[in-house]
């Protein structure tokens, strides 16, 4: 009879289908995030840094302020200034103070930043197809609809693939007690 290895014991059953769904979603999101990160590692970028560069590429030639970049981020970033500083040190962006208000700093993607993005474009276009290849088109459509419902976003009609700019998030997250009972790792 095989003896289970330490730490392989099954967690207690979930207290509700909602708890199971939430923890499964969080774990899947973490696994996908880790997989996505591997696409950017050879370029010396994090997924967050890549997101900033894409935002700035879309804001050419004017560029954006720090707060405008933060508003467009996929995930909240508590220290945009430091993030931009790291990208500036890599010469992937440039910054300039506003001529009318010295408190405002405009950030633009550099030519080097554009080159890095161009080198990643094909890989990034392929990543979602590779990561979600086990899902059928109908399952992808259902998954997107369900996740938008979880986010509190109204379903979108038509062929658009862009998320709405203003999308309320879930107000109540699981308590630390729930996360202790069902660790995600």
N, C-alpha and C positions, 0 to 999 in steps of 0.2 A: 504494500500500500504506500503510495507516494505521500510524502509529508509536504504541505504547502510551505513555500519559502516565506520568511518574515516580511510583513508588509503586503502580502498578496491576499490577505483576507478581504472578503467582500464587504463593502460599506453597508450599513443598515439600509433597509428599504426607505424610499423617499416618502415624505409626509404627504405629498400630493402630486398629481400629474404635472401641475404647474412648476413645482420645485424640480422635478426631474427634467422637464423641458428647459427650464432656465439654466440649470447646471450643465446640461448637454450643450446648449447653445454657447455658453461661456467657454466651455472646453473646446468646442469646435472652432470658435473664433480665435482662441489662443493658438491652436494647431495651425490654422490657416495663416495667422500673423507670422508665426515662426517660419513657415514655408515661404511666404512672401519675402521675408527678410533675407533668405538665402539668395534670392534673385539680385538683391542690391549689394550684397557683401563684396563681390569682386570689384565693384566700382568704388568701394570705400564709403558707401552711403548707408544710412538707415532708411527705413520706409518713410519715416517722418521727414527726413531731409529731402528725399525724392519728391514727396508731396509738395514741399515748399518750392522746389525748383519747377515743378509742373505748374503750380499756381503762378509763379513769376513769369514763366514762358507765356502763359495765357494773358498776362497783364502787360505785355510789351506794346509799345515802347515806353509807356509812362511809368510802369512799376507800381508798387503799392506801399502803403505805410505798414508798420508793424501790426497795428490792430486790424487792418484790412486783411492781412495775411492770416492772422489768427482766426478771423471770422470765416475764412474759406477752408480751413483745415478739416480733414476727414475726422481726426480725433483731436480732442482738446489737448493743447500743449501749454503747460503752465509758465514756461519761460521762453517765449518766442525770441526775445532779445539775445539770449545766450545761444539758441539754435542758429539764429542768423549770423552771430559772431563766428561760430564754427564753420559755417558755409563760406563766410567772407575770408576766413583764414585759408581755406582751400582754393580761394580765388574763383568760386563758382557764382558769386554775386558781387555787386558793388552797391555802395550806399552813398547818399548825398543829402545834406540838410536842405530843407525847403528854403527858398530865398525870401519868402514872406514871413515864415514862422520858424525860427531856428529850433524850436522844440520838436518839429516834425522831421522825420528821417524817411526819405524815399528809398526803397530797395528795388533793384533791377537785377535780372539775371545777366551774367557775363557771357561772353562768347565761349569761354571754357565750360561754363554751366550748360549752355546750349549743346555743346559737343558731347558732354556726358549724357545728357538726356537723349540725344540722337542715337548714341551708342546703345542705349537701353530700350528704345522704343519697341523694337521687334520682340524682344524678350518679355517686356511688360505686356504687350498685346497678347502674347501667347500664354502667359501665366494663368489667367482665369480659366482659359480653356483646359489647360493641363490640370489645374487644381480641382476643377469641378467636372472632369470628364466622365465620371460615373453617373451623372445626373442626365436624364433625358430633357429635351426642350420643355416638355410639359412640367416636369419636376422643377426645373429652373424657374419657370414662370410662377408656379405655386410657391416655391421658396421665397422668391422676391416679394410676392404679394403678402405672404405671412409675415416676413420680416418687416415690411413697411407698416403692417398693422401693429406689430409689436412696438415699433418706434412711435406709433401714434400718428403716422402720416396717412392722409387719405389716399386710397388707391388712385393711380394715375391712369388716364385713358390715352390711347394713341400709342405711337411707336417710340416716344421719348425714353431715354435711358438715364437722364440726368435727375439726380435727387433734388427735391425742392430746397431752396436756400434756408428757409425757416422750417424746421422740423422738430417738434417737441420731443424730448427724450423721456424715458421711463422715470417716473418720479420716485418710486420706491424700489430700492435694491434689496437683495437678500441680507438678512441680519448677519453679523459676524458669527453668531451661534449656528446658523444654518451652514455657513461655509466651513466652520470647524467640524460639524458632524459629517459633511460630505466634501472632503478636500478635493480640489480639482486636479492636483498633480498626481 
